[in-house]
Amino acid sequence: MCAKPDGSSLDLMSLAKSFSTILYIITMLLFALGFFIHLAFYAGAFLFVMLLIIDIRYKYFQKSHAILRNFGLFGAMRYLMESIGPELRQYWIASDVEEKPFSRRERSEVYRYAKNIESTAPFGTLENLQYGMIRHSMYPLHKEDMPQFSLTFGEERNIKNAYTITKPFMVSAMSFGSLGENAVRAIARGAKRGGIPMCTGEGGYPKYHLMEKPDIIFQMGTAKFGVRNGDGSLNDEKLSSLASEECIKMIEIKFSQGAKPGKGGLLPGAKVTPEIAEIRDVPVGKDVYSPPGHIECDNVENTVKFIKRVQEVSDLPVGIKMCIGNEHEFQDFVREMQKQDVFPDYIDIDGAEGGTGAAPRSFLDYVGIPLFHALKLVVNILHEEGVRDKVKLLGAGKLVNPARQITAFSFGVDAVYTARGFMLALGCVQALQCNQDTCPVGITTHDKHLQRGLEIEDKAQRVEHYIKNLDKALKELLAATGNKSLRELRNKNIMFRPWEYN
Ligand SMILES: Cc1cc2nc3c(=O)[nH]c(=O)nc-3n(C[C@H](O)[C@H](O)[C@H](O)COP(=O)(O)O)c2cc1C
């Protein structure tokens, strides 16, 4: 029985019985019509007999679904409705501002940049305006007068392979594995044309990235796919050889990511195809385990030593990526850097709101500190320890549009990363199937039929447009704050709740 709001109830059992009875009556009727009027009615009767067989099978010959056992075919409608629920809500029911993680309005802003179409809206805001608004200046600047952005990684160490970016955002890590080949190539081609680097994610040797030759940030996850020894430790020769590739501009050591901080992973042997095995540098068909942390980094001292080792072996700028869990641990980490006089060339703070291909719900929803709060802690610690000028600071976590990016800059980052911004630019419809290999727009899937929909050249153009239009919109917003450079932005550029001022 199903209670209705008025206290009465819907007798589902009677409804299911009536449903079965109607099936029987229609079947008999169709047989009668076939016998007396026309043979064609037998086709309909046959169809209904099939439905009756399914009804009987559900009720009497399966035990795993209680609803099907009790209500038969009528109960199957519940599963049907449940399976199409997300689509119904997305297309018909949800308003433009309520979908998660990105509302339709946030998504369509990215789609408009990517499709290179006008991004204005009529009549007025649909938001409930609250704290977090960007403060504009009485003396806004002209966007045409804004100087070119420039940020050089590795300059603090004065290294010969320092790397300069000229746009303030980059493509955040997404591994080949979580993305299919066409998606990787489309983003890589668009990033190259748009003039920004792309982080490989922890998927191993960047075979498909290298086909398109954008500037690449090679990410080394805890399993060190592509640069590992058999036990998952770092193989210096492999790293050194990879780092000598012309497109590889920086190395990123991933300690954790916002969507699942502290969580390792397992790639089942069945998914370790010869191609994946080659790219990840692991045996074909055997389970591959990604530990929760690097085996070299069992304490703070060894962690800092490991950063130094990667800097020396790669001879490139080396950044680290992490989600903050405990600021005291972070402070100890920074103190150890000071003690050893070893600093990563950048620290990328990934907020708990970050995305992933697949993670347990409890990690997605309950672990890690969200980006803006984490940035506040990190920036304070770097200043307190007197080392803010020793590292570049990056941030990621839903920074898909200029307003959120400006906010991150106001919290102290030097540049930002986005992953899902680029998925949306490719045409992601937020079907939330990244973990199922069924992505309907061919982004997070290896199914060749689904990937066929993602035409590399067309989507590369969208990525390029997204980069150019985002850059333009960011300059326009910055100009409104009266600041010439993103680095001038401070907390005071955001309207906080009174108790949040520091
Ligand atoms: C499909 C997908 C795959 C990802 N793969 C990786 C990865 O291999 N390594 C990593 O450090 N982060 C990975 N991330 C996290 C992103 O790099 C990024 O840190 C996070 O999603 C926050 O950025 P966003 O909110 O702009 O997506 C992945 C995210 C997505 C959506």
The ligand as a Gaussian input file, in Angstrom:
#p B3LYP/6-31G(d) Opt

LIG

0 1
 C       36.125000      12.402000     -15.777000
 C       37.117000      12.935000     -14.777000
 C       38.356000      12.313000     -14.639000
 C       39.279000      12.798000     -13.730000
 N       40.508000      12.187000     -13.633000
 C       41.426000      12.686000     -12.773000
 C       42.740000      12.131000     -12.708000
 O       43.106000      11.205000     -13.432000
 N       43.600000      12.677000     -11.803000
 C       43.248000      13.737000     -10.993000
 O       44.081000      14.203000     -10.230000
 N       42.040000      14.289000     -11.081000
 C       41.119000      13.800000     -11.938000
 N       39.902000      14.407000     -12.031000
 C       39.625000      15.592000     -11.195000
 C       39.844000      16.882000     -11.981000
 O       41.155000      16.966000     -12.477000
 C       39.576000      18.136000     -11.143000
 O       40.549000      18.208000     -10.139000
 C       38.220000      18.186000     -10.489000
 O       37.219000      17.630000     -11.292000
 C       37.844000      19.640000     -10.184000
 O       37.714000      20.384000     -11.352000
 P       36.283000      20.684000     -12.045000
 O       35.343000      20.977000     -10.932000
 O       36.547000      21.828000     -12.949000
 O       35.901000      19.440000     -12.764000
 C       38.961000      13.931000     -12.935000
 C       37.730000      14.561000     -13.092000
 C       36.814000      14.083000     -13.996000
 C       35.494000      14.801000     -14.148000

